[in-house]
Amino acid sequence: MRPRAPANFVKGVSFLEFRDEVWKIETAGIEAVPADRRHGQAGELFWIWFAANIGILALVLGALMASYKLDFWQGLLVTILGGASFLFVGWLGLAGPRTGVPMLILSRASFGVRGAFLPTLISWINLIGWETVVWVTATYAGIDMLASLGVKPGSVLDILVFAVIGIITYAFGVFGHATVVRVQYIASLVFGALTILLTVYLLKSQHITGINFGRPAGFASAFLPAAAFIIMFAGVSWINTSSDYTRYLPSGTPGGKIVWHTTIGSTIPLVILIMAGYLLSVRMTGLATASDPLALISKGIPAFLLVPYWIVGIAGLVPQSVLAIYSSGLNLLAMHVKLPRYKTVYVDFVLSGLLGLWVVISQSSFLGVMQAFLGIVVALMAPFTAVLLTDLVWQKRLPYHVPDLYDYSGGSYYSAPGYLGGFGVPALVSYLLGLACLFLFGSFSLFNGPLATAFFQNTQSAFVLAFLVTGLIYNVWKAALYGGQDRQGVTD
């Protein structure tokens, strides 16, 4: 019997024609990629994650890190920890070749086939937020570039720049996985190299002195919050996309190479750019609080390099958004949106465009938008990460049963011990308790938790608490349910 094509396949293309080619629309949606349709090598992950982290926006993160008054060596360690947080992305990406399934479908193994709707919705909101922040940042860069060329600013010009950047960026997402991989590769080679060269030139031209090498800040009051902040911005913010970019790899792809290329590809640009931002903040004292930080950085660039600076600044931001756009579409499909995958890009374009256009037209503070968004990321992604990593630890004993990830009438993730009507009770309860910790103990830009001032006084430390509480409760609960038994599973 011929299989029936899911709604998220491209019309006119056979379900059996599983197409993933550069500059052609990918036909697959959230289905498990068949073993005989896998392709690629682990090395492509290096370029995917290198490109995702070359944005000049990382310089601002370095300046924000410096605001914690860390000395140079503490800052370097925090930055390395931020890069190392992509180990989580690499580890969770191991499930991609084993199952051929995207990340938020895999989360059904934790939350249940119905219970996963909540974290999937939150993941999608997270990605929409990233798309909007990056789109607005690139728009500001484009407007500033035109101003440096003598073009008179105005609302019409702002909207035009915003539209052009959005159309180009979202077009890559329409094509799908193979095109995304190619774009990331090109962006890494061309704009990654130019970004690093410009950063080195900027550091050299500023003649930076007075760097703090020997006055370390307190561990609990500064180092820990700073580390949590950078880790949040780095690996944790991409946890929900981990297997989206590994599921096309052949099932025999070595796991060590997946983890290595993901982590190293991310760490190299992050360490260079965040530490550069840390050092630049010594001279550019307003970098961490500037309403348009890229414009402030441009003041250290000579006139003959301004246009290349803005072009690199814009192009370096695009790869971040491309990944968010592609994964966001998979999230929408996982929430039962009945569209072909490529049409989910149009949904994101409209929603993110409306949000971003409001920011651009109203001239809202860029930093305020960024801080509010990152506060949401902390609140929503920390417990989610703890749940997924806990299940990764248990995966050998409780392997993924891929068919059950799509089964709403029974199976391992519907009515097995720990699941009730498709809701994974231990994961959901642990997740909600982690969120409760954040809202009780965290201090956000919009409100302070009732216990925030008595204990942590910042969101970042509460982030660590929520992560630990969620992971501990979920692990203990799983041990009580499955500690003495194995659940058989298959991956095809």
N, C-alpha and C positions, 0 to 999 in steps of 0.2 A: 504493500500500500504506500502510495506516494505521500510524504509528510506535508502537512499543511503549513504554508508560509506564515510566520508571525507578522503582526501588523507593522512591526518596525523594520521590515525589509523594504527595499526599493521596488516600486511597482514595475512589472515587466521583466524583472530579473528572477531567474529560477532560484528557489530556496537552496537547491543543491549547488548553485553557482556562488560559492562563498568567496567574494572578490575583495581583495585588499591590495590595491595597486596605487602607486604615486600618481596624483592628479586625476584619479578616477574616484567616483563616490564609493565609499566602502558600503557593502551591502549588509553586513552583519549589524546586529544591535547588541542585546544583552545575552544572546545565546552563547553556550559554551563553544569555543572554536574547536572544530574537529581536529584530531591529531594529524590527519593527512593534509590539512590546510595551514599548518603552522609554518612559519618562516622567520628568518632573521637570526641574529646572534646577540649574545649578552652585551657585547661591546657597544651596541647602539644605545644602551641605557646610559652610558657615560655622556654621550652628546645630548640626550634628552634632558638629563638633569643638570648638565653644565649650562645649557642654554636657559633653563628655567631660573638660574641664579645669577645671570650676568647683568641684571638690571641695575642701573646706577642708583636706584632707590635703596640698595643695600648700604650705600654711603650714609644715608640718613639713619639707618639702623645702627651703624657704628657710632654716630653722634649721640643717638639716644642711649646707647650703651655707656658712652663716656659720661653721661649725665648722672650715672650712679657713682661717679668719682673713683672708679677702679683704676689701679695703676696699670702700666703697660702689660705686665706679665699676667695679671688677672684678666685683662681684656682679651689677651691672646688665648688664654685657656677657655674663656667663655665662648669665644668665636669657634675654637676647635670643637668644643662640645656641641655648638650649634650645627656644625657640619656633621659631626658624628651622629646627630639625631636622625640623619637620613639612613642610618643602620636600620631603624624601625621600618622605613619605607622599603628598603631592600629585603628585609626579613619577610615582611608581609607580601612582597612581590614574588616570593618563592611559590606562592599558591597559584600564580598565573600559569606557568608551564604545566603544573600538575593537573589543573582543572580546566583551563581555557576560559575562565569566568572573570568578569570585572569585579572590582572591589566591593561595591555595595550589594551585589548579589551574594558574594561570599559572606557578607555581614549577616545574611539570613541564618547562617549556621550558628551565630551567636544569639541574635534577637528573635529568631523565628521568621517564617515566611511572611507573616502578617506584622509581627512586632518590629521588623526592620524598616517599616514605613517611616517611623519617627526619626531615627538616625539618618535615613536616606534624605528625608526632607531637610533636616538640619545641614547635612552635607551639601545639598544643592544650594541652600541659602548661603553657605560659606563660600562656595565657588562663584556664585553670582556676585557676592561682595568683592572677591578678588578681581573678577573681571571688571567691575565698575571702578575700583580704586586704580587699577593699572590703566584702564582706558582714559580716565580723567587725568592721571599723571602724564601720560603720553600726549594728551591734548594740550596741557599746559606747556609741555616742552615744545610742541609744534608752534604754538602761539608765540612763545618767547623767541624761537628761531626766526620766525617771520619778522618780529619786531626788531631783531638784531640786523635784519636786512633792510630796514627802513619802511616796512609795510605798516600802514596805520592800523592799530587795533580797533576792534568793534565787535558787537554782538554777532553780526552776520559772519564775520571772519571766524569767530570762535566756534560757531555752529558748523561752519564748513570744515574746519580742521577736525573737529570732533567726528563728523560724519565720515570723512575720508579715512581716518585712522580706524574707525570701527568697521567699515566695509572691508578694508584690506585684511584686518585681523580675523574677522569672523569668517571670511571666505576660506581660510585654511581649515577651519573647523568643519566646514561643509564637506570637504573631501574625505576626511577621516584619518584613520590610524597611520597608514603608510605615508600619506602626505605630511602628517604631523611629525613623524620620525625624520623625514627628509628636511623639513623646515628647521627642526631643532639642530640637525647636523650642520646645515649651512650657516645658521645663526651663530653657532658655537665657533666655527672656523673664522668667519668674517668679523662679526660684531663682538664676539668674545675677546678676540685678540685686540681689536681696536679699543674696547672698553678698558682692558688691562693697561694698554700702552698710554691711553689718555690719563688714567688714574696715576700711573707712575710719573708722568710728566707733571701732573697737578701737584703731587706731593713734593717733587723736586723744586718746582717753581715757587712754592710757598715758604721755603726756608724755615721749616718748622723747628722751633726750639721750646724748651720748657716742658718736655714730656715727663710725666710722672712715672719714674722707674722704681721708686723705693718707698712709696707711702700707700700701702695697700688699704683698701676699704674693708669694712667689717664683713664677715662671711654671711651672717643671717640678714643683716640690714641692707647689704648691697650686692655681694657676689651672687648669692642664691637668687634673688629677684631678677638680676640682670641675666643670669644663665637661663632661668625659666622663660624670660621674655624672648631671648634669641632662639632658644629651642622651639618655642611656640611659633615664631615667625618662620623658622627653617623647616625641619622635618615634620613636626606635628601638623602643620597646616596642609601638608600634602599626603598625610596618612590615608585619606579617603580615596586616593587615586592609585594606590600602590600597584595592584595587579592589572590595572587598565592598560599598562604599557609593557606588561610581561606575558599577557595571556596568548599572544601570537607566537611566542617563542616555542621551539620544539620541546616536547616533554622531557627530553634528555639533557636539556641545557644545565650545566653545572650550577648548583645553588650558590657556591662560593663566588663565582664570577658575577652572578646577578647582584649579590650584596656588595661586592667590591666595586663594580662599575657604577652602581647607583650612589654609593657613599663618596667615592673619590671624585666623581663627576660633579657632585654638589659641593663638596668641601673646598675644592681649589678656588673657585670664584668667590665663595662666601668668605673665606679667610682673607683673601686679598682685599675685597671691597669693604667688608665691615671694619677691618683694621685700618684701612685707608680713611674711612669715615671717622673712626676714633681719633686718628692723628690730625685730620683736617679740622676737627672741632676745636683744637688748640688755637688755631688762627681764626677760623670762622665760628666765632662763639655763639652765633645765633642759629647755627645749622639745625640743632635739635628742635627748635621752636619756630622756625621760619614757616610762613604760610605757603611759600613756594620755594622749597629747598633747592630744587634743581636750578632755579634762577639765581639763587645765592651762590651756588657752586660755580656757575658760569662766570661770576665776577673774577674768579682766579684763572680764567682761560683767556689767552691773548686773542685779539680780534680775528686773526687769520685762522684760528682753530675753532671759532665759535660755531660755524655751520657744521663741521664734522662732529663737534661735541653734541649738538642737538640731534643730529641724525643718529649717532650712536646711542644717545639717550633714548630716543623713541624706539629704534629697532631692537635695543636690548630689552625693552619692556614687553614687546610683542610675544616672544616665546612663552613668558609666564602666562599670558592670557590665553594663548593657543591651547595649552594643556588644560587650563580651567574650563575652557569652552567645550573641549572634547569630552572630558569626564563629566561635566555638568549634563550633557546630553544623555549619557549612560544613566545618570541618576534619575533623570526624568522618566526614562523608559522603565527603570526599576520601580518607579511609583505608578506604573500602569498607564502612562500617557500613551495613547494610541496614535503614534506618529512614526514615520520612518526616522531613523537616527539623524539623518542630515537635516530634517525639518526641525528637530529640537534646537538646532543652532539659531534658527529664526526666532524661536521663543526667547532664547537668551538675549539675542540682539535687541529685541524690542524692550524687554524688561530692564536689562542693564543699561540700554540706551536712554530710557526715560529717567532712571536714577542718575546716571552720569550727566545728562543734559541739565538736569535741575541743579547739580553742583556747579557746573560750568557757568550757567546763566546767572545763578544767584550769587556767584563768587564766594561760596562757602569756604571756610578755612580748610585747606587740604589736610593739615596736620590733625585738625579736629575729626575729620572724616576717618582718617587713618587710625587714630587712637581708638575711636568708638568701634570701628570694625575689628581691630585686633583684640579689643576687650571681649567682643562677641566670640571670636575664634577661641580665646582662652576658655570661656565658659562652656562652649559647646563641643570642642574637640578633645579636651583632656580626658574626660571619662570614656569617650568613644575609643580613644587610643588604648587606654588601659584594658578595655574589654577585648579588643582585637588582639593585643599582644598576649593576653592571658590565654585566649583560644589557640594562639600560635604555639604556646608551650604545651598545650594539651593535644595538639593536632596528631601526634604519632599514635596516641591511644584512641583518639576519637577522630579518625580521618574524615575528610569531606566526602559526602555522598551527593554527587552532583545532581542526579535526577531529582532528589528531594528538595533541592534549592528552588525548584519551580513547581513543586507539588502543593496545592492548596487544599487537598482533601485528606492527607495523611502523610506518613513518612517520618523520617528522622527529625525534621524541624517543624513538625506540626503537633504530634501527640506523644512523642517519646518522653521519657522521664525528664522533667525540667521544662517541658513545653506544654502549653495549654491553648488549644484552638489556634495554633500557629504563632503564639506569643512565647518567646523565650524568657520565662519569668526571672531566672537568676540574672541574666544579662541586663534586662530592662530595669529590674529593681536596683542592681548595683550602679547602673548608669544614672538613674534618677537620683540616687543618694550622692553620687559624685557631683552632679549638678547642684544639689542642695548645699553641699560643702562650699562650692564656688559662690553661690548667691548669699550664703550666710557669712562667709569669712572674707570675700573679695571686696575690693574697692574699685568701682567702675566709674567711667566718666559720667554716666547718667545717674548712678545712685551708689550708696555704700551699703554693704550688708550689715545687718544688725550687730554682728560680732566682729566686724572688720577692725575697728579701732582698738578693740580689746586684745586682739591677737596679731594678725599679719599686717594690716594697714596697706596692703597692696594686692592687686590681682595676681601677680606673678607667683607669690608664695602660696596663695590659696590654690593656684593651678597645681602645684606640687602635691598639696594635701589631697585635692580631688582625685588626682591620678592614683595616688597610693591607696586611698580609701576604696576607690572603685575596684582596683586590681586585687586588693586583699579580700574584700567581700566576695567578689566573683570567683576567685580561686578557691577559697574555702568552701563555697557553695558547690562548685563543681567537684571538689574532692569528696564531699559528702554524697553526691549523686553517683559519681562514676569512679571513685577511688579504687574499687575492687573489681571493676569489669572493663572490658573493651567493647567498643561498638564497631562492628565491621562496616567498612565504607568502600566505595569505589570512586574513581575519578573519571569515568566515561559512561 
